Each structure stands twice: as structure tokens, then as C-alpha cells.
Amino acid sequence: MMGPRQEAQSALFYEFCLEDHVPADHMLRSIDRFVDLDDIRQHLGSFYSSTGRPSVDPELMIRILLVGYCMGIRSERRLCEEVHLNLAYRWFCRLDLGDAVPDHSTFSKNRHGRFRDSDLLRHVFETVVARCIAEGLVSGQRFAVDASLIAADANRQNSTSKEEWQSDKINPEAAPRAVREYLETLDDAAFGAATTVNPKFTSHSDPASQWTAARKGPAYFAYSTNYLIDTDNAVILDVEATRTVRQAEVGAARTMIDRVAKSFDLHPERLIADTAYGSAPMLEWLVKGRGIAPHIPVIDKSGRKDGTFERADFTHDTKNDLYICPGGKELKQNRRAFTIPRTPKPDKEGIMRYRAKKSDCDACGIKAQCTPKEPQRKILRSIYEPSRNVARNITKTIDYAISCKLRKKVEMLFAHLKRILKLDRLRLRGPCGVKDEFHLAATAQNLRKLAKLIKEPSQTA
């Protein structure tokens, strides 16, 4: 028999508990165990006035933002609507059924003000990293570093070519916030000072972003998110935002290694990275400056494709500071006999040049295999060659083969960032907005990692 139609009737009183309506296996319930925001009021204390109307609870705003980044909700307007409707989101944000959700504009006002002035999002990120270390997820022995491109909120149609772009003609007082941040970072090694090469196009809405075609497809404006991870459990130890320039990404790796050492007293025995980090100054900084073994392929352009002798075919005599060619002749930096011996000096790029005698090359029977187009052979050697040799020797070991597999963990984090957390295109503009997004996204990834690897006592019993 068909049942009667049910008419909803309003009741005067309800007994309703949010705790009972959040599933035990819900992700936010697992993450909530590791969200410790008790000290953010103290952290923000000096940035609030002692008079006036009470503000929105900063812990509430951070919890709402974490919901958005953990669940892949990119719009703050939509995020507020979801928190209003979703019982699990309300429970995580400590909101009762009758509590109002802050307006989406509240996040922008606080982000541009006290959140950035106090570097709050960085503080929250480091708090979660400290929890990962306390839970035993980080050994600090093996680090991996890499960078990934994230499209900026900028349009090619709203840009200017490098021939017409003049940053000194911009009026900071009349410029948008993202443009003012661009002007403030012109001397920053991660942004304006990363390279002297001007980009082909500069965006009007977000001039700090980099015009790039690094993905071998259509060019677009982008930033780079740089991750430094511990390879044991792929915990993100540090994150840095830079322009999409190799020099900026290498500089970010140095910054993150030093910052992790200062903040958490972690000193790795090896650093794993791809060829982009294999420049001579970077290898020297790791080997001599920090005592870290570089599990990194060396950037080496001495190879030849025409069948002639390469630099590897020449033997370096360290004691006498010279090279010996396959024909047994010497290549030196200086051949003149000075009254006062002179120490050869490298050029501004740290390169030393060794040359053979022209008479030796003219009389050599294998000159055609060595230098058929030049009167004499020349060899270039970096002043950082000992550190480069350390890296070359490491590539021949079994540990290096293991490191190549471990390096994939940081690439998997980037895939998770873009596919699961939906951060394949930035929503905020300017260096500060980019840093905010990257810090929140990395915090969300570490929280999800904690929830996955650290089970509740009831689940492990």
C-alpha cells in the first residue's frame, strides 16, 4: 500500500549534535587531530587594535581556508556557501547550526592586512611541519627539491612586449596592489633580480609573473612553486614562490635549506634534485658550503658530437695545474716565465682556460681528431671542478640510483597539488598572493599526509 505524503512540521525544540553527523572516516575528522591554532591569537595580538568592534575570530578564518584547500574549493565565495551548508565543514570550523559564516570579503581584508603583516600563513605552515617532525615522519637525512609551474591569473591580451615595457614609468600610488608588489620585488633574487633577461611579454595585471613556454606548448604567464621535502614520507619541509626562472628556483633551494636548518635544526646528508640544480656554483655551495652530498646530475657542456676528443679524454694534473692531451702534450694557463710568479685568475664566470702550444698541435698526428678547425686546442675548467667531480662520482653509486626513484616523490606532490587540490591556476595576484596560496596548499598537503599515516588509537587497536 502506498504510504501517505509526509508533511514537514516545524518543531519548537530540536536535539541536534554536529558531532554525531560527521562520519568517523571523514577526511576533516582525521585532519582535525593535527590542526593546532591555539597560539595564533598571541601571534596576531600586536596587529589588532585594543578598541573598536570585535573582529571575526582569526582561528575561524584559518579553519575555513584550510577546508577550502584540503577539499579543493578554489573560490572563497563558494567556500563560504559550502561551509554554510555542509555539516562536516561546520563541525571542523567549530560553527554551530545557528552560527553565521563570515562574508567572503572578510578573507581579502585580513589577507591584505594583518595576515601578511604578521606572516601568519607561514607560521601555520611551520606549525604543521613541526607536528610532522614530532610524529616521526621526518628523519632529516635525505631531502629532495624541485619546482613546478602554476599558471598565473593573467591574460596574454592584457600585456606589453619587452620593447615597450617601462617599469620606471609606473606611478605606485595609482597602481593596483599586484603592480605595487611587483615594484617592491624588483631587487628580490626570487623575482625581479632573478635574471637580467627581460621576458618577451609583461602582464599589466600581474607583472611579477613570468612569460614562459617551458612546457613546450603555448606560452603563458606563470609562477613557480618550490618544494623542499623529506623523502621518507614526502613531507613538505618548506615552500617558496619564485618567478619561473632557473636561477630563481636554484636560489630558492638554498633559501629553503638554510631556513629549515634554522627553524627545525635539520641538516641532510644528501640533496636529491634534477639537472636544473647541477650548476657549478650550486654544487660548490652544497659540497663546500653546507657539507651536503649532491645527488644531482652535473650540467656539463664539454661533450662533443663531431667525434673529436672531449675534455674527459684529457688528464688533469692537479699538482702542476695542467692538462695532458691524448698525444702526451701539456696544456697550461700561462707559458711566460715571469720574474715574480703570477697566479692565474679565472674570469668573472669562474672559468679557467688551458691552452696547448701551437707548435705541438701543428706537429701532432692526431690533430684532426682533436682540434681540426682551430690552430691549437683549448680546455675550459671551472674553479668548482672538485665539487663537480664529487657529484659525478656519486652518480656512479647504487645510492644515486635509489635517489633517482626517491626524486619522484616531489613530482607526485605537484601532481596531487594540481589534480586533487585543483591548484593548476592561481586565483590571487602578485608575489604576496602567490605566497599565500602556496603556503596554504602545502599546509593542506601536510595535513592530509598526517591524517593518512597517523591513525587514531581506536583504529590501530
C-alpha positions in Angstrom: 0.0 0.0 0.0 1.3 3.4 -0.9 2.2 5.4 2.1 0.7 8.8 2.9 2.5 12.0 1.9 4.8 13.3 4.7 4.3 16.9 5.6 7.2 18.7 7.3 6.1 20.2 10.6 8.2 22.7 12.4 9.1 21.8 16.0 9.7 24.2 18.8 12.8 22.4 20.0 15.5 20.2 18.4 18.1 17.9 19.9 20.9 18.0 17.3 24.6 17.4 17.7 27.0 18.1 14.9 29.5 15.6 16.3 27.1 12.7 15.7 26.6 13.6 12.0 30.2 13.7 10.9 31.3 10.3 9.7 34.2 8.7 11.6 36.2 8.2 8.4 35.6 11.8 7.1 38.9 13.4 6.0 38.3 16.6 8.0 37.8 14.5 11.2 41.2 12.9 10.6 42.8 16.2 9.8 41.3 18.0 12.8 43.5 16.0 15.2 46.6 17.8 13.8 45.3 21.3 13.5 46.7 23.3 16.4 45.8 27.0 16.2 45.9 27.8 19.9 48.8 30.3 19.6 47.6 32.3 16.6 45.8 34.9 18.8 49.1 35.5 20.6 50.9 35.7 17.2 48.4 38.2 15.9 48.0 40.2 19.2 50.0 43.2 18.2 48.2 43.6 14.9 44.7 44.2 16.4 43.5 47.4 18.0 42.6 47.4 21.7 39.4 49.3 20.9 36.6 49.1 18.5 34.2 46.3 17.4 35.4 42.7 18.0 36.8 41.1 14.8 36.0 37.8 13.2 37.8 35.0 15.0 41.1 34.5 13.2 41.1 30.8 14.0 37.7 30.5 12.3 39.1 32.2 9.2 42.1 29.9 9.1 40.0 26.8 9.5 37.7 27.9 6.7 40.7 28.5 4.4 42.1 25.0 5.3 38.7 23.5 4.4 38.9 25.1 1.0 42.5 24.0 0.2 42.0 20.5 1.7 38.8 19.9 -0.3 39.9 21.6 -3.5 37.4 24.5 -3.3 39.1 27.3 -5.1 36.6 30.2 -4.8 36.2 31.9 -1.4 32.7 32.9 -2.2 31.7 29.3 -3.0 33.7 28.2 0.1 31.6 30.3 2.4 28.4 28.8 0.8 29.7 25.3 1.3 30.6 25.9 4.9 27.1 27.3 5.4 25.5 24.1 4.0 27.9 21.2 4.9 27.7 19.8 8.4 31.2 18.4 8.3 32.6 21.7 7.3 30.7 23.5 10.1 32.0 20.9 12.6 35.6 21.4 11.5 35.2 25.2 11.7 33.6 25.0 15.2 30.4 26.6 14.0 27.0 25.6 15.4 23.9 25.4 13.2 22.8 28.9 14.2 26.3 30.5 13.8 26.8 32.8 10.9 29.6 32.2 8.3 31.9 35.2 7.7 31.4 37.0 4.4 33.9 36.1 1.7 35.2 39.7 1.6 36.5 39.3 5.2 39.2 37.0 4.0 40.5 39.5 1.5 40.6 42.3 4.0 42.5 40.3 6.6 44.8 38.7 4.0 45.9 42.1 2.7 46.4 43.4 6.2 47.3 41.6 9.4 47.7 38.1 7.9 50.5 39.3 5.6 52.0 41.8 8.1 52.3 39.0 10.7 53.3 36.3 8.2 50.5 34.2 9.7 50.2 31.7 7.0 53.9 30.9 7.2 53.5 30.5 10.9 50.6 28.0 10.4 52.7 26.1 7.8 55.7 25.7 10.1 53.4 24.6 13.0 52.2 21.7 10.9 55.8 20.9 9.8 56.8 20.8 13.4 53.9 18.4 14.1 55.1 16.1 11.3 58.6 16.0 12.8 57.1 15.3 16.3 55.1 12.4 14.9 58.3 10.8 13.5 57.5 11.3 9.8 60.8 13.2 9.1 64.3 11.8 9.6 66.1 14.8 8.1 68.6 12.6 6.2 67.5 12.8 2.6 66.0 16.0 1.1 64.6 16.4 -2.4 63.9 19.7 -4.1 62.1 20.7 -7.3 59.9 23.4 -8.8 56.6 23.3 -10.8 54.8 25.8 -12.9 51.5 27.2 -11.8 49.6 29.4 -14.3 49.1 33.0 -13.1 45.8 34.8 -13.2 47.0 36.9 -16.2 45.9 37.1 -19.8 48.2 37.4 -22.8 45.9 40.0 -24.4 46.5 42.3 -21.4 50.3 42.6 -21.7 53.1 44.6 -23.2 56.1 43.5 -25.2 59.6 43.9 -23.7 60.4 46.7 -26.1 57.6 48.8 -24.8 57.5 47.9 -21.1 59.0 50.6 -18.8 58.7 49.8 -15.1 60.2 53.2 -14.2 57.2 55.0 -15.7 54.6 53.3 -13.4 53.1 55.5 -10.7 53.0 53.3 -7.5 50.2 55.5 -5.9 47.8 54.9 -8.8 48.8 51.2 -9.5 46.9 48.2 -8.4 48.1 46.1 -5.4 49.8 43.4 -7.6 51.7 46.1 -9.6 52.9 47.7 -6.4 54.2 44.3 -5.1 56.0 43.9 -8.5 57.8 47.2 -8.0 58.7 46.3 -4.4 60.3 43.0 -5.6 62.4 44.3 -8.5 65.6 43.8 -6.4 64.4 40.4 -5.0 66.5 37.5 -6.2 63.4 35.3 -6.4 61.5 37.8 -8.7 62.9 40.9 -10.4 66.6 40.3 -9.8 66.4 36.6 -10.7 67.8 37.3 -14.2 68.8 40.3 -16.3 66.9 38.9 -19.3 63.6 40.7 -19.8 60.6 38.5 -20.6 59.1 38.6 -24.0 55.8 40.0 -22.6 54.9 41.5 -19.2 51.3 41.3 -17.8 49.6 44.5 -16.9 47.5 42.8 -14.1 50.3 40.7 -12.6 53.7 42.0 -13.9 55.7 39.8 -11.5 54.6 36.6 -13.3 56.9 35.1 -15.9 56.0 34.7 -19.6 57.2 31.1 -20.3 56.9 28.3 -22.8 58.7 25.7 -20.5 56.0 23.1 -21.2 56.9 23.0 -24.9 53.4 24.3 -25.7 51.7 27.6 -26.0 53.4 30.2 -23.8 51.6 31.7 -20.8 52.2 33.7 -17.6 53.2 31.6 -14.6 54.9 31.4 -11.2 57.0 28.5 -9.8 56.2 26.8 -6.5 59.4 25.3 -5.0 59.1 22.3 -2.6 61.8 21.0 -0.3 60.7 17.6 1.0 62.0 14.9 3.3 61.9 11.7 1.2 61.0 9.3 4.0 57.3 10.2 3.8 57.2 13.1 1.3 56.6 15.7 4.0 56.9 19.2 2.6 59.5 20.9 4.8 59.5 24.3 3.1 57.8 26.0 0.2 58.9 29.1 -1.7 57.3 31.2 -4.5 59.5 32.5 -7.4 59.4 33.5 -11.0 59.7 30.7 -13.5 63.4 31.2 -14.0 66.1 28.6 -13.3 68.3 31.0 -11.3 65.4 31.9 -9.1 64.5 28.3 -8.5 68.1 27.4 -7.6 68.3 30.3 -5.3 65.0 29.2 -3.6 66.6 25.8 -2.9 69.4 27.5 -1.0 67.0 29.7 0.9 64.8 26.7 1.9 67.7 24.5 3.0 69.1 27.3 5.3 65.6 28.2 6.6 64.9 24.5 7.5 68.2 24.3 9.3 67.5 27.4 11.3 63.8 26.6 12.1 64.0 22.9 12.7 67.7 22.1 13.1 67.6 19.6 10.2 70.8 19.0 8.3 70.5 16.5 5.5 73.3 14.2 4.4 72.2 14.4 0.7 70.1 16.6 -1.6 68.3 15.0 -4.5 67.4 17.1 -7.5 67.3 17.1 -11.3 69.8 18.6 -13.7 68.5 22.2 -13.3 70.2 22.3 -9.9 73.5 20.9 -11.2 75.3 24.2 -11.9 78.8 24.5 -10.7 78.2 27.3 -8.1 75.2 25.3 -6.6 77.3 22.1 -6.3 80.1 24.1 -4.7 77.6 25.6 -2.2 76.4 22.1 -1.3 79.7 20.3 -1.0 81.9 23.0 0.5 79.4 25.4 2.0 77.0 23.0 3.6 78.6 19.6 3.6 75.7 18.0 1.7 76.2 15.2 -0.8 74.7 16.4 -4.2 72.7 13.6 -5.7 72.3 15.8 -8.8 73.3 15.3 -12.4 76.1 17.8 -13.4 75.4 20.4 -16.0 78.3 19.7 -18.4 78.6 21.2 -21.9 82.0 19.8 -22.6 80.7 16.9 -24.7 81.2 16.9 -28.4 79.1 15.4 -31.2 81.6 15.6 -34.0 83.7 12.7 -32.9 86.7 14.8 -31.7 88.2 14.5 -28.3 86.2 15.7 -25.3 87.5 17.2 -22.1 87.1 13.9 -20.4 89.8 12.5 -22.8 92.3 14.9 -21.3 94.0 14.1 -17.9 94.2 16.9 -15.3 97.4 17.1 -13.3 96.3 18.7 -10.1 99.8 19.1 -8.6 101.2 21.0 -11.6 97.8 22.6 -12.6 97.8 21.5 -16.2 96.1 19.1 -18.6 97.8 16.4 -20.7 96.2 15.6 -24.0 95.8 12.2 -25.6 99.0 12.9 -27.5 101.0 13.4 -24.3 101.4 17.2 -24.7 100.7 19.8 -21.9 98.0 22.4 -21.8 98.8 25.3 -19.4 97.2 28.5 -18.4 100.4 30.6 -18.5 103.6 29.8 -20.5 105.6 33.0 -20.0 108.3 32.9 -17.3 107.6 35.9 -15.1 110.2 37.2 -12.6 107.5 37.2 -10.0 105.3 34.1 -10.4 101.7 35.0 -11.2 98.7 33.0 -10.1 96.3 32.5 -12.9 92.9 34.1 -12.3 89.6 32.8 -13.6 87.2 35.0 -15.5 84.0 36.5 -13.9 82.1 33.3 -14.5 84.8 31.2 -12.6 86.3 29.6 -15.8 90.0 28.9 -16.3 91.5 28.4 -19.8 94.2 25.9 -20.6 95.9 26.1 -24.0 98.4 23.8 -25.9 101.4 25.1 -27.8 100.6 25.8 -31.4 103.8 24.1 -32.4 102.8 21.0 -30.5 99.4 20.9 -32.3 100.9 21.5 -35.7 103.3 18.5 -35.3 100.6 16.3 -33.7 99.5 13.3 -35.8 96.0 13.2 -34.2 95.3 16.9 -34.6 92.3 16.1 -36.9 90.7 14.1 -34.0 91.4 16.9 -31.5 91.0 20.4 -33.0 90.6 20.2 -36.8 89.3 23.8 -37.1 91.5 25.6 -34.6 95.3 26.2 -34.6 95.6 24.9 -31.1 93.5 23.0 -28.5 91.9 24.9 -25.6 90.3 23.3 -22.5 87.9 25.2 -20.1 87.8 24.2 -16.5 85.6 25.6 -13.7 87.1 26.7 -10.4 84.4 24.5 -8.9 85.5 21.4 -10.7 86.4 19.4 -7.5 82.8 19.8 -6.3 81.5 18.8 -9.8 83.7 15.7 -9.6 82.1 14.8 -6.3 78.7 14.9 -7.9 80.0 12.9 -10.9 81.3 10.2 -8.7 78.0 10.0 -6.7 76.1 9.3 -10.0 78.1 6.0 -10.3 76.8 4.6 -7.0 73.8 2.5 -6.0 72.7 5.2 -3.6 72.3 7.6 -6.6 70.0 5.0 -8.4 67.9 4.9 -5.3 67.8 8.7 -5.1 66.5 8.9 -8.7 63.5 6.9 -7.6 63.0 9.0 -4.4 63.0 12.1 -6.5 59.7 11.1 -8.0 58.0 11.8 -4.6 58.3 15.5 -5.0 56.8 15.2 -8.6 53.9 13.2 -7.2 53.2 16.1 -4.7 53.0 18.5 -7.6 50.6 16.2 -9.4 48.5 15.9 -6.2 48.6 19.7 -5.9 47.2 20.3 -9.3 44.8 17.3 -9.8 43.4 16.8 -6.3 43.7 20.3 -4.7 42.8 21.9 -8.0 45.7 24.4 -7.8 46.6 24.3 -11.5 45.9 28.1 -11.9 46.4 30.8 -9.3 43.5 32.9 -8.1 45.4 35.6 -6.3 47.9 38.0 -7.9 51.2 39.4 -7.0 54.1 37.9 -5.1 52.3 38.1 -1.8 49.1 36.5 -3.1 51.1 33.7 -4.7 53.0 33.0 -1.4 49.7 32.9 0.4 48.3 30.3 -2.0 51.4 28.2 -1.9 51.7 28.2 1.9 48.0 27.2 2.3 48.3 24.4 -0.3 51.5 23.0 1.2 49.9 23.1 4.7 46.8 21.2 3.4 49.0 18.6 1.8 51.0 18.0 5.0 47.7 17.8 7.0 46.4 15.2 4.6 49.7 13.3 4.9 49.4 13.3 8.7 45.8 12.1 8.5 46.8 9.3 6.2 49.9 8.0 8.0 49.0 8.6 11.7 45.9 6.5 12.6 43.7 7.2 15.6 44.4 4.9 18.6 41.0 3.3 18.1 41.8 2.4 14.6 45.2 0.8 15.4 44.0 -1.2 18.4 
